[in-house]
Protein backbone atom coordinates (compact mmCIF):
# COMPACT_ATOMS: atom_id res chain seq x y z
CA UNK A 1 0.00 0.00 0.00
CA UNK A 2 1.36 3.41 -0.97
CA UNK A 3 1.16 5.89 1.87
CA UNK A 4 0.34 9.44 0.79
CA UNK A 5 2.92 12.04 1.68
CA UNK A 6 1.46 14.25 4.36
CA UNK A 7 2.65 17.59 5.60
CA UNK A 8 0.93 18.27 8.89
CA UNK A 9 1.63 21.69 10.32
CA UNK A 10 0.87 22.15 14.01
CA UNK A 11 0.38 25.67 15.37
CA UNK A 12 0.05 26.14 19.11
CA UNK A 13 -0.96 29.75 19.75
CA UNK A 14 -2.37 28.74 23.16
CA UNK A 15 0.45 27.91 25.60
CA UNK A 16 -1.99 26.12 27.93
CA UNK A 17 -1.88 23.12 25.58
CA UNK A 18 1.85 22.66 26.22
CA UNK A 19 1.46 23.11 29.98
CA UNK A 20 -1.43 20.67 30.33
CA UNK A 21 -0.25 18.17 27.72
CA UNK A 22 3.45 18.61 26.86
CA UNK A 23 3.19 16.10 23.99
CA UNK A 24 0.10 17.79 22.47
CA UNK A 25 1.80 18.64 19.17
CA UNK A 26 3.15 15.09 18.71
CA UNK A 27 -0.23 13.61 19.67
CA UNK A 28 -2.02 15.90 17.20
CA UNK A 29 0.40 15.04 14.39
CA UNK A 30 0.14 11.28 15.02
CA UNK A 31 -3.67 11.40 15.18
CA UNK A 32 -3.90 13.43 11.97
CA UNK A 33 -1.43 11.15 10.16
CA UNK A 34 -3.22 7.91 11.05
CA UNK A 35 -6.62 9.45 10.21
CA UNK A 36 -5.28 10.40 6.78
CA UNK A 37 -3.70 6.99 6.23
CA UNK A 38 -6.79 5.05 7.26
CA UNK A 39 -9.45 7.16 5.54
CA UNK A 40 -8.13 9.24 2.63
CA UNK A 41 -8.68 6.41 0.11
CA UNK A 42 -12.38 6.31 0.99
CA UNK A 43 -12.68 9.99 0.18
CA UNK A 44 -11.62 9.60 -3.45
CA UNK A 45 -8.10 11.01 -3.00
CA UNK A 46 -5.55 9.19 -5.14
CA UNK A 47 -3.02 7.28 -3.03
CA UNK A 48 -0.06 9.12 -4.50
CA UNK A 49 -1.49 12.58 -3.77
CA UNK A 50 0.54 14.63 -1.31
CA UNK A 51 -1.69 16.11 1.37
CA UNK A 52 -1.19 19.21 3.48
CA UNK A 53 -3.21 20.20 6.51
CA UNK A 54 -2.86 22.46 9.51
CA UNK A 55 -3.90 21.78 13.10
CA UNK A 56 -4.21 24.78 15.38
CA UNK A 57 -4.25 24.22 19.13
CA UNK A 58 -6.02 27.43 20.07
CA UNK A 59 -8.14 28.72 22.95
CA UNK A 60 -11.83 29.36 23.55
CA UNK A 61 -11.60 33.04 22.62
CA UNK A 62 -10.18 32.23 19.18
CA UNK A 63 -12.58 29.35 18.68
CA UNK A 64 -15.60 31.47 19.63
CA UNK A 65 -14.59 34.13 17.12
CA UNK A 66 -14.14 31.54 14.36
CA UNK A 67 -17.41 29.82 15.25
CA UNK A 68 -19.24 33.15 15.22
CA UNK A 69 -17.67 34.45 12.01
CA UNK A 70 -17.88 31.23 9.97
CA UNK A 71 -20.82 29.31 11.42
CA UNK A 72 -22.98 31.97 13.06
CA UNK A 73 -22.71 30.45 16.56
CA UNK A 74 -21.39 32.93 19.12
CA UNK A 75 -19.84 30.39 21.48
CA UNK A 76 -16.71 28.27 21.60
CA UNK A 77 -16.82 24.68 20.46
CA UNK A 78 -14.34 21.86 20.86
CA UNK A 79 -13.24 21.42 17.23
CA UNK A 80 -13.81 23.19 13.94
CA UNK A 81 -12.76 21.91 10.52
CA UNK A 82 -12.29 24.29 7.60
CA UNK A 83 -11.99 22.38 4.31
CA UNK A 84 -9.52 23.71 1.79
CA UNK A 85 -10.61 21.54 -1.11
CA UNK A 86 -13.70 20.63 -3.06
CA UNK A 87 -13.91 16.89 -3.77
CA UNK A 88 -15.57 17.70 -7.11
CA UNK A 89 -12.62 19.82 -8.25
CA UNK A 90 -9.70 18.09 -9.93
CA UNK A 91 -6.30 18.25 -8.28
CA UNK A 92 -3.67 19.41 -10.77
CA UNK A 93 -1.13 16.65 -11.49
CA UNK A 94 1.80 16.85 -9.10
CA UNK A 95 0.16 19.49 -6.90
CA UNK A 96 -0.42 18.82 -3.21
CA UNK A 97 -3.95 18.65 -1.90
CA UNK A 98 -4.48 21.51 0.55
CA UNK A 99 -6.90 19.60 2.75
CA UNK A 100 -7.73 22.36 5.22
CA UNK A 101 -7.46 23.36 8.86
CA UNK A 102 -8.53 21.76 12.13
CA UNK A 103 -8.82 24.11 15.12
CA UNK A 104 -9.28 23.04 18.74
CA UNK A 105 -10.22 25.16 21.78
CA UNK A 106 -8.15 24.35 24.85
CA UNK A 107 -10.59 25.28 27.60
CA UNK A 108 -13.53 23.48 26.01
CA UNK A 109 -11.52 20.35 25.20
CA UNK A 110 -9.97 20.25 28.69
CA UNK A 111 -13.36 20.73 30.36
CA UNK A 112 -14.95 17.97 28.26
CA UNK A 113 -12.10 15.59 29.02
CA UNK A 114 -12.51 16.29 32.73
CA UNK A 115 -16.32 15.90 32.61
CA UNK A 116 -16.00 12.62 30.69
CA UNK A 117 -13.19 11.33 32.96
CA UNK A 118 -10.88 10.93 29.95
CA UNK A 119 -7.19 11.80 29.68
CA UNK A 120 -6.75 15.10 27.84
CA UNK A 121 -4.38 13.37 25.39
CA UNK A 122 -7.07 10.83 24.43
CA UNK A 123 -9.72 13.50 23.93
CA UNK A 124 -7.25 15.54 21.87
CA UNK A 125 -6.57 12.51 19.66
CA UNK A 126 -10.29 11.90 19.21
CA UNK A 127 -11.06 15.46 18.20
CA UNK A 128 -8.14 15.64 15.78
CA UNK A 129 -9.33 12.43 14.12
CA UNK A 130 -12.89 13.81 14.07
CA UNK A 131 -11.73 17.07 12.47
CA UNK A 132 -9.59 15.36 9.83
CA UNK A 133 -12.48 13.06 8.91
CA UNK A 134 -14.67 16.13 8.43
CA UNK A 135 -12.02 17.54 6.07
CA UNK A 136 -12.17 14.29 4.14
CA UNK A 137 -15.92 14.67 3.69
CA UNK A 138 -17.31 12.57 6.53
CA UNK A 139 -20.21 14.09 8.46
CA UNK A 140 -22.75 13.31 11.16
CA UNK A 141 -25.82 15.17 9.87
CA UNK A 142 -27.86 11.97 9.69
CA UNK A 143 -27.91 8.93 11.95
CA UNK A 144 -26.36 6.77 9.22
CA UNK A 145 -23.56 9.30 8.64
CA UNK A 146 -22.98 9.57 12.39
CA UNK A 147 -22.68 5.80 12.78
CA UNK A 148 -20.21 5.61 9.87
CA UNK A 149 -18.14 8.47 11.27
CA UNK A 150 -18.13 7.08 14.81
CA UNK A 151 -17.16 3.61 13.61
CA UNK A 152 -14.25 4.99 11.62
CA UNK A 153 -13.15 7.20 14.53
CA UNK A 154 -13.26 4.26 16.94
CA UNK A 155 -11.20 2.10 14.58
CA UNK A 156 -8.59 4.81 14.01
CA UNK A 157 -8.36 5.61 17.71
CA UNK A 158 -7.85 1.92 18.55
CA UNK A 159 -4.80 2.02 16.29
CA UNK A 160 -3.50 4.85 18.49
CA UNK A 161 -4.30 2.96 21.69
CA UNK A 162 -7.17 5.30 22.57
CA UNK A 163 -10.30 3.65 24.05
CA UNK A 164 -13.65 3.93 22.28
CA UNK A 165 -14.81 7.49 23.03
CA UNK A 166 -18.45 6.47 22.54
CA UNK A 167 -18.41 3.57 24.98
CA UNK A 168 -21.05 4.29 27.61
CA UNK A 169 -22.58 7.25 25.76
CA UNK A 170 -26.20 7.45 24.74
HUDA-V420397 format. One record per residue. N is the residue number from 0. RES is the residue in one small letter. BURIAL is + if it has 24 or more other C-alpha atoms within 12 Angstrom, else -. Layout:
n:N res:RES burial:BURIAL
n:N res:RES burial:BURIAL
This chain:
n:0 res:x burial:-
n:1 res:x burial:-
n:2 res:x burial:-
n:3 res:x burial:+
n:4 res:x burial:-
n:5 res:x burial:+
n:6 res:x burial:-
n:7 res:x burial:+
n:8 res:x burial:+
n:9 res:x burial:+
n:10 res:x burial:+
n:11 res:x burial:+
n:12 res:x burial:-
n:13 res:x burial:+
n:14 res:x burial:-
n:15 res:x burial:-
n:16 res:x burial:+
n:17 res:x burial:-
n:18 res:x burial:-
n:19 res:x burial:-
n:20 res:x burial:+
n:21 res:x burial:-
n:22 res:x burial:-
n:23 res:x burial:+
n:24 res:x burial:+
n:25 res:x burial:+
n:26 res:x burial:+
n:27 res:x burial:+
n:28 res:x burial:+
n:29 res:x burial:+
n:30 res:x burial:+
n:31 res:x burial:+
n:32 res:x burial:+
n:33 res:x burial:+
n:34 res:x burial:+
n:35 res:x burial:+
n:36 res:x burial:+
n:37 res:x burial:+
n:38 res:x burial:+
n:39 res:x burial:+
n:40 res:x burial:-
n:41 res:x burial:-
n:42 res:x burial:+
n:43 res:x burial:-
n:44 res:x burial:+
n:45 res:x burial:+
n:46 res:x burial:-
n:47 res:x burial:-
n:48 res:x burial:+
n:49 res:x burial:+
n:50 res:x burial:+
n:51 res:x burial:+
n:52 res:x burial:+
n:53 res:x burial:+
n:54 res:x burial:+
n:55 res:x burial:+
n:56 res:x burial:+
n:57 res:x burial:+
n:58 res:x burial:+
n:59 res:x burial:+
n:60 res:x burial:-
n:61 res:x burial:+
n:62 res:x burial:+
n:63 res:x burial:+
n:64 res:x burial:-
n:65 res:x burial:+
n:66 res:x burial:+
n:67 res:x burial:-
n:68 res:x burial:-
n:69 res:x burial:-
n:70 res:x burial:-
n:71 res:x burial:-
n:72 res:x burial:-
n:73 res:x burial:-
n:74 res:x burial:-
n:75 res:x burial:+
n:76 res:x burial:+
n:77 res:x burial:+
n:78 res:x burial:+
n:79 res:x burial:+
n:80 res:x burial:+
n:81 res:x burial:+
n:82 res:x burial:+
n:83 res:x burial:+
n:84 res:x burial:+
n:85 res:x burial:-
n:86 res:x burial:-
n:87 res:x burial:-
n:88 res:x burial:-
n:89 res:x burial:-
n:90 res:x burial:-
n:91 res:x burial:-
n:92 res:x burial:-
n:93 res:x burial:-
n:94 res:x burial:-
n:95 res:x burial:+
n:96 res:x burial:+
n:97 res:x burial:+
n:98 res:x burial:+
n:99 res:x burial:+
n:100 res:x burial:+
n:101 res:x burial:+
n:102 res:x burial:+
n:103 res:x burial:+
n:104 res:x burial:+
n:105 res:x burial:+
n:106 res:x burial:+
n:107 res:x burial:+
n:108 res:x burial:+
n:109 res:x burial:+
n:110 res:x burial:-
n:111 res:x burial:+
n:112 res:x burial:+
n:113 res:x burial:-
n:114 res:x burial:-
n:115 res:x burial:-
n:116 res:x burial:-
n:117 res:x burial:-
n:118 res:x burial:-
n:119 res:x burial:+
n:120 res:x burial:+
n:121 res:x burial:+
n:122 res:x burial:+
n:123 res:x burial:+
n:124 res:x burial:+
n:125 res:x burial:+
n:126 res:x burial:+
n:127 res:x burial:+
n:128 res:x burial:+
n:129 res:x burial:+
n:130 res:x burial:+
n:131 res:x burial:+
n:132 res:x burial:+
n:133 res:x burial:+
n:134 res:x burial:+
n:135 res:x burial:+
n:136 res:x burial:+
n:137 res:x burial:+
n:138 res:x burial:+
n:139 res:x burial:-
n:140 res:x burial:-
n:141 res:x burial:-
n:142 res:x burial:-
n:143 res:x burial:-
n:144 res:x burial:-
n:145 res:x burial:-
n:146 res:x burial:-
n:147 res:x burial:-
n:148 res:x burial:+
n:149 res:x burial:+
n:150 res:x burial:+
n:151 res:x burial:+
n:152 res:x burial:+
n:153 res:x burial:+
n:154 res:x burial:+
n:155 res:x burial:+
n:156 res:x burial:+
n:157 res:x burial:-
n:158 res:x burial:-
n:159 res:x burial:+
n:160 res:x burial:-
n:161 res:x burial:+
n:162 res:x burial:-
n:163 res:x burial:+
n:164 res:x burial:+
n:165 res:x burial:-
n:166 res:x burial:-
n:167 res:x burial:-
n:168 res:x burial:-
n:169 res:x burial:-
